[in-house]
Amino acid sequence: MYTQTPAAFDYRRASDVEEAVRLLSGDGDARALAGGHSLVPLMKTRFVSPATLVDLGGIVGLGDISEDGESLRVGALATHASVASSELVRSRCPLLAEAAAQIGDPQVRNRGTIGGSLAHADPGADYPTVVAALDGRVSVAGSGGEREVAAADLIVGVFTTSLERGELITSVSVPVAAAGTGAAYVKHKHPASGYAVAAAAAVVTVEGGSCSAARLVIGGVTGVPEVADAAAAAVVRAGASDEAAIGAAGAKVADGLSGALDDSYASGEYRVHLAGVLAQRALREAMRRATA
Ligand SMILES: Cc1cc2nc3c(=O)[nH]c(=O)nc-3n(C[C@H](O)[C@H](O)[C@H](O)COP(=O)(O)OP(=O)(O)OC[C@H]3O[C@@H](n4cnc5c(N)ncnc54)[C@H](O)[C@@H]3O)c2cc1C
């Protein structure tokens, strides 16, 4: 049945992470509520009907952004708008701020959070692709304590993560951009929502004019962010502006993309084609930035 009102639920407001974990681990189906921009529509259409909503909004410090040695730590409750406008993020990891600024529209950016985006695991979401390309780490709290998971291992399927029941994302850490590195994110966005129909994030290191390391991740095409190591290898040891190497990387992208999503807006074949083109654009721009 399609409705516009959610089923009845209990509302609890956690005052700290420990309480949130305890409430989420209790009996019955409990869900964390962050920005609500993905969860509430699902509840209104009754695709999900949790018995309890655990509001994270009262947890002081959960949205803080800080520098932590050689990494930048972004609290799970940081909104897309706060990440996009943070001077710390813009100076230490500009790619993260750029990606946040491309999410949805101002309303979505003002409410949606980085933790909610990663936990929701929408194949068209921007952060999962970008944070995986940056080799980010996700901190998770659960009843058994805290653990860290590589961002590339967090999402295991469409709207599916490796989070255990009751676990809460508390923060995301990405390395501070080092000299000689360049990063870029390019997406073909859906004209209505802004979600990625296909996207590519590239992070490269250039030393002495040639690329010494490259990481490429494709989003929006299959159910998960796809780490395209074989394609990225095509630009390693090539000159930073070697167009043949960038073209070879783009051509290899398709090899790693099986089971492409297919819908009324874009066929799987079109998504895979876009991925190859966007990968080249992202690599080219990352190389340019690394050498600028
Ligand atoms: C019109 C529209 C356009 C959008 N366009 C884009 C876009 O272009 N790009 C993009 O990336 N996204 C887009 N989004 C999604 C948006 O970024 C959402 O805000 C995001 O997906 C979910 O974040 P949230 O904070 O709103 O999470 P919520 O809706 O509160 O929660 C989403 C899910 O994550 C769980 N959850 C929330 N926080 C945590 C946590 N800390 N730990 C564990 N689980 C948690 C919830 O229980 C729920 O299952 C769009 C959304 C809308 C409505």
PDBQT file of the ligand as one rigid body, heavy atoms in Angstrom, charges set to zero:
ROOT
HETATM    1  C1  LIG A 301      15.809  15.371  -3.194  1.00  0.00    +0.000 C 
HETATM    2  C2  LIG A 301      17.063  14.679  -2.723  1.00  0.00    +0.000 A 
HETATM    3  C3  LIG A 301      18.207  14.757  -3.503  1.00  0.00    +0.000 A 
HETATM    4  C4  LIG A 301      19.381  14.129  -3.093  1.00  0.00    +0.000 A 
HETATM    5  N1  LIG A 301      20.501  14.199  -3.887  1.00  0.00    +0.000 NA
HETATM    6  C5  LIG A 301      21.634  13.595  -3.504  1.00  0.00    +0.000 A 
HETATM    7  C6  LIG A 301      22.825  13.687  -4.287  1.00  0.00    +0.000 A 
HETATM    8  O1  LIG A 301      22.882  14.334  -5.323  1.00  0.00    +0.000 OA
HETATM    9  N2  LIG A 301      23.928  13.046  -3.833  1.00  0.00    +0.000 N 
HETATM   10  C7  LIG A 301      23.940  12.341  -2.659  1.00  0.00    +0.000 A 
HETATM   11  O2  LIG A 301      24.972  11.783  -2.307  1.00  0.00    +0.000 OA
HETATM   12  N3  LIG A 301      22.838  12.251  -1.893  1.00  0.00    +0.000 NA
HETATM   13  C8  LIG A 301      21.692  12.859  -2.272  1.00  0.00    +0.000 A 
HETATM   14  N4  LIG A 301      20.583  12.792  -1.480  1.00  0.00    +0.000 N 
HETATM   15  C9  LIG A 301      20.635  12.021  -0.221  1.00  0.00    +0.000 C 
HETATM   16  C10 LIG A 301      21.090  12.907   0.908  1.00  0.00    +0.000 C 
HETATM   17  O3  LIG A 301      22.467  13.144   0.798  1.00  0.00    +0.000 OA
HETATM   18  C11 LIG A 301      20.752  12.247   2.255  1.00  0.00    +0.000 C 
HETATM   19  O4  LIG A 301      20.863  13.234   3.173  1.00  0.00    +0.000 OA
HETATM   20  C12 LIG A 301      21.642  11.078   2.665  1.00  0.00    +0.000 C 
HETATM   21  O5  LIG A 301      21.569  10.013   1.799  1.00  0.00    +0.000 OA
HETATM   22  C13 LIG A 301      21.222  10.504   4.019  1.00  0.00    +0.000 C 
HETATM   23  O6  LIG A 301      21.683  11.314   5.024  1.00  0.00    +0.000 OA
HETATM   24  P1  LIG A 301      20.756  11.706   6.226  1.00  0.00    +0.000 P 
HETATM   25  O7  LIG A 301      21.647  12.364   7.222  1.00  0.00    +0.000 OA
HETATM   26  O8  LIG A 301      19.598  12.482   5.709  1.00  0.00    +0.000 OA
HETATM   27  O9  LIG A 301      20.335  10.267   6.803  1.00  0.00    +0.000 OA
HETATM   28  P2  LIG A 301      18.939   9.718   7.309  1.00  0.00    +0.000 P 
HETATM   29  O10 LIG A 301      17.903   9.876   6.255  1.00  0.00    +0.000 OA
HETATM   30  O11 LIG A 301      18.635  10.253   8.660  1.00  0.00    +0.000 OA
HETATM   31  O12 LIG A 301      19.330   8.178   7.468  1.00  0.00    +0.000 OA
HETATM   32  C14 LIG A 301      19.587   7.378   6.331  1.00  0.00    +0.000 C 
HETATM   33  C15 LIG A 301      19.924   5.955   6.796  1.00  0.00    +0.000 C 
HETATM   34  O13 LIG A 301      21.186   5.944   7.460  1.00  0.00    +0.000 OA
HETATM   35  C16 LIG A 301      21.055   5.507   8.827  1.00  0.00    +0.000 C 
HETATM   36  N5  LIG A 301      21.954   6.361   9.603  1.00  0.00    +0.000 N 
HETATM   37  C17 LIG A 301      21.959   7.720   9.663  1.00  0.00    +0.000 A 
HETATM   38  N6  LIG A 301      23.024   8.152  10.365  1.00  0.00    +0.000 NA
HETATM   39  C18 LIG A 301      23.700   7.037  10.762  1.00  0.00    +0.000 A 
HETATM   40  C19 LIG A 301      24.884   6.837  11.510  1.00  0.00    +0.000 A 
HETATM   41  N7  LIG A 301      25.623   7.853  11.977  1.00  0.00    +0.000 N 
HETATM   42  N8  LIG A 301      25.312   5.568  11.725  1.00  0.00    +0.000 NA
HETATM   43  C20 LIG A 301      24.583   4.511  11.235  1.00  0.00    +0.000 A 
HETATM   44  N9  LIG A 301      23.444   4.648  10.529  1.00  0.00    +0.000 NA
HETATM   45  C21 LIG A 301      23.011   5.908  10.276  1.00  0.00    +0.000 A 
HETATM   46  C22 LIG A 301      19.563   5.688   9.151  1.00  0.00    +0.000 C 
HETATM   47  O14 LIG A 301      19.140   4.814  10.172  1.00  0.00    +0.000 OA
HETATM   48  C23 LIG A 301      18.928   5.391   7.813  1.00  0.00    +0.000 C 
HETATM   49  O15 LIG A 301      18.836   4.004   7.624  1.00  0.00    +0.000 OA
HETATM   50  C24 LIG A 301      19.395  13.414  -1.862  1.00  0.00    +0.000 A 
HETATM   51  C25 LIG A 301      18.248  13.348  -1.060  1.00  0.00    +0.000 A 
HETATM   52  C26 LIG A 301      17.079  13.986  -1.485  1.00  0.00    +0.000 A 
HETATM   53  C27 LIG A 301      15.871  13.921  -0.603  1.00  0.00    +0.000 C 
ENDROOT
TORSDOF 0
